Amino acid sequence: MRARAITYGTLAGAAVLIAGGAVATVQLWSPGSGILVAYGFAVATLIVLLGVLAIIATRSSRSLRALATAHPGDVVFLARRLPPVVSDLPSFLKAKGIDASIGDGWYPGTAHSGGLTVWTPEAEPREVLTIEWAEIGDVLMVRTSTVGGDSRWTVTVDVKPYVIPLTVDVGYAWGIVTMALDAVDTAEFVAAVNAQRP
């Protein structure tokens, strides 16, 4: 898993940085130099950053584990609506009478025989929205342009009767990393989701 390798690499790099900084601080320290304060501030900033990343990833991981336990036959995943790609999701929610705002962050989801369900990102996920298979056209892996001019593999979900498909990143979380799937994993995900269709 790329997230596992990134987590271990980042933590190892942070440990080397902290240890190396400590050695340099001891060697360069002199009264009134301020190096001890700068080192302490840098270490505290690094620890807070890693802590925030870990909290975000842990929240997603817990949601996924809870859903996998509660729905063992479903495809369990993380999805993030792509902000640059316009969709009719707000109109769909309003038409369904659902008073919920699905933002641009990562949300746990399940694909099952009834359709696609979006859940709240918490330790005990609550259902936000289910899109039934009768309302879903194609679920496809596509190449989507990003804001920086690059492109990446994403998934489009054709929600009837709206013209513009819902475009999402599909991902996973481990350690301190929450990230999108690569091309191979995205293709496998799309195949697994379509296999749930009756």
LINTA-V816343 format. One record per helix or strand of 3 or more residues. SS is the DSSP state (H for helix, E for strand). FROM is the first residue (numbers start at 0). TO is the last residue. If there is no record, write none. Layout:
BEGIN
ss->SS from->FROM to->TO
ss->SS from->FROM to->TO
END
This chain:
BEGIN
ss->H from->1 to->27
ss->H from->34 to->69
ss->E from->74 to->80
ss->H from->88 to->94
ss->E from->105 to->111
ss->E from->114 to->118
ss->E from->126 to->131
ss->H from->132 to->134
ss->E from->135 to->144
ss->E from->150 to->158
ss->E from->165 to->173
ss->E from->176 to->179
ss->H from->182 to->194
END
